[in-house]
Amino acid sequence: MNLIFLGPPGSGKGTQAMRLSKALGLVHLSTGDMLREAVKDGTVLGQKAEAYMKRGELVPDGLVIGLIEERIGNGGLGNGFILDGFPRTIPQAERLKQMFARNGVAVDHAILLMVDDEELVRRLSGRFYCPTCKAGYNYPAQMPAKEGVCDHDNAPLARRPDDEESVVRKRLDVYKRQTQPIEDFYRHEGMLTEIDAGTSPDAVFASIVKLVN
Ligand code: AP5
């Protein structure tokens, strides 16, 4: 099963990709996670990407395509995969199509998670995580037992720098201008399925499982 998860920031791509990849034994490839790792490690790619990410802008296509080509070229797709956060522009989608054609890979579904803007801002403004164990929290729906501290290891919770409200609104604007056109790209390829992702995480997961089954 090979899947592409599409949707605006905060639509639940990461949450659902993590859950489905565990359930089906798929490789979960998140370009956002890969780029944040590169920033944390201070690699050349990370140094180039950091300023774009902080401003809520897309990292240039050449850098992100190189990152994905390296993973796919190294046989990093296992027996099935979920791409989360890639592609995000038409040139990325076209390049991915060429990479898959070269490697004989067929995509089963491009799943678009749809959520309205105010709910997206609410989700991202409330997102916190534990930098030590990576546990996620969301205020006020999913708060830790003790304010500001991880339930599992007592580490102080952190926020992604791009979850500040003004940056979230910029990311939404960038999505509409630069990423939304790939919805039509996959619609035209006959691969796109839209899912209402404004409901609970369990309900969204159930819709995705129903589709892939
Ligand atoms: P990336 O990390 O991919 O950010 P994003 O797409 O903006 O995605 P998010 O992680 O913010 O949201 P999500 O849809 O995964 O939702 P999540 O499950 O986390 O990219 C970051 C940056 O990297 C980009 O801005 C760009 O600079 C760069 N980048 C990455 N890929 C790139 C590319 N291909 N090209 C160029 N640049 C690239 O959920 C969010 C919150 O909501 C969580 O707290 C979660 O618990 C909660 N939540 C999830 N589902 C629900 C639900 N159903 N109900 C209530 N709460 C929910």
Residues whose N, C-alpha, C, O or C-beta is under 5 A from the ligand:
A	BS01	AP5	G7 P8 P9 G10 S11 G12 K13 G14 T15 Q16 T31 G32 D33 L35 Y52 M53 G56 E57 L58 V59 V64 G85 F86 P87 R88 R123 R127 Y137 N138 A197 T199 S200 P201 V204
